Amino acid sequence: MGLTVGGYSEQVISAIVMIKAEVGRIPEVAQEIAEIDGIREVYSVTGDVDLIAIARVQQHEDFADVIADRLNKVGGVLETTTHISFRAYSSSDLEAGFSLGLEH
């Protein structure tokens, strides 16, 4: 999947990391995770997890450094579950897909 960054295209692999954190340290944990190279966004959320981080790297092997070696070692991180994406859909992609062959 290609991503345009700063006017040039690069290949990236994305992962969504679900994070359980110490309740009293959620803002600090989120900030520290957001500062890790390879982490693009961190969201504080409701539900079964406390934070969701979006990681984007150029090679699968890079996830070992970003997630296993760095994110998982942030103080206050209790548990993580990582979902690696294999395809991204935008709203325009979905609209185009659903409109195929449906001319009225």
Secondary structure, 3 states (H helix, E strand, C coil): CEEEECCEEEECEEEEEEEEECHHHHHHHHHHHHCCCCEEEEEECCCCCCEEEEEEECCCCHHHHHHHHHHHHCCCEEEEEEEECCCCCCHHHHHHHHHCCCCC
